[in-house]
Amino acid sequence: MEPSDAQAACFEAGIKFGSLYHQFAGTPVSPDSADSLARAMAESIENQPHCEAVTVEILTEELERALADGPADYTELTGRFLDVEIRIDYEGHTVRTRMEMEDGYPLMRLVDVDG
């Protein structure tokens, strides 16, 4: 059975999130580099097919709290520092997705499927 176009759009969203998270998790990040890293993440994922928009925010206040007691001026990028939204347009279906922390885990979820 072939997936519906809406199902394929949701699959595309999952692929984008997997790429974003696993490509950049572990990247050294500091409050000074957060904005440029967020832009690079968004722009790299926007290159993928069917991707209409990506918004990446690195939560600098959370980053600063994590660095406050540590010996270094940077740390590894993890989901706890990210707030991400991705919009996919596939065959007339628009899928909005979001990643945010829930119970200590970076949860990626569908927000809305139109079309």
Residue pairs with C-beta under 8 A, 6 or more apart in sequence:
3 11
5 90
5 91
5 92
5 93
5 115
6 93
6 95
6 113
6 115
8 90
8 91
9 50
9 88
9 89
9 90
9 91
9 93
9 94
9 95
9 113
9 115
10 95
10 110
10 113
12 49
12 50
12 51
12 88
12 90
12 95
13 86
13 88
13 95
13 97
13 110
14 108
15 48
16 45
16 48
16 51
16 54
16 86
16 88
16 97
17 84
17 86
17 97
17 99
17 108
19 45
19 48
20 41
20 44
20 45
20 54
20 56
20 84
20 86
21 79
21 99
21 106
21 108
23 44
24 37
24 41
24 77
25 76
25 77
25 78
25 79
26 76
26 77
26 78
27 37
27 76
27 77
28 74
28 75
28 76
28 77
29 37
29 58
29 63
29 74
29 75
29 76
29 77
29 81
30 63
30 67
30 73
30 74
30 75
31 60
31 63
31 64
31 67
33 74
34 58
34 60
34 63
35 58
37 58
37 77
38 56
38 57
38 58
39 56
41 54
41 56
42 54
42 55
42 56
43 54
45 51
45 54
45 86
46 53
46 54
50 88
50 89
50 90
51 86
51 87
51 88
52 87
52 88
52 89
52 94
53 85
53 86
53 87
54 84
54 85
54 86
54 87
55 84
55 85
55 86
56 82
56 83
56 84
57 82
57 83
57 84
58 77
58 81
58 82
59 80
59 81
59 82
59 83
62 80
62 81
63 75
63 81
66 75
66 80
66 81
67 73
67 74
67 75
78 106
79 99
79 101
79 105
79 106
80 101
80 104
80 106
82 99
82 100
82 106
83 99
83 100
84 98
84 99
84 100
85 96
85 97
85 98
85 99
85 111
86 96
86 97
86 98
87 94
87 95
87 96
87 97
88 94
88 95
88 97
89 95
92 115
93 113
93 114
93 115
94 112
94 113
94 114
94 115
95 110
95 112
95 113
95 114
96 110
96 111
96 112
96 113
97 108
97 109
97 110
97 111
98 108
98 109
98 111
99 106
99 107
99 108
99 109
100 106
100 107
101 107
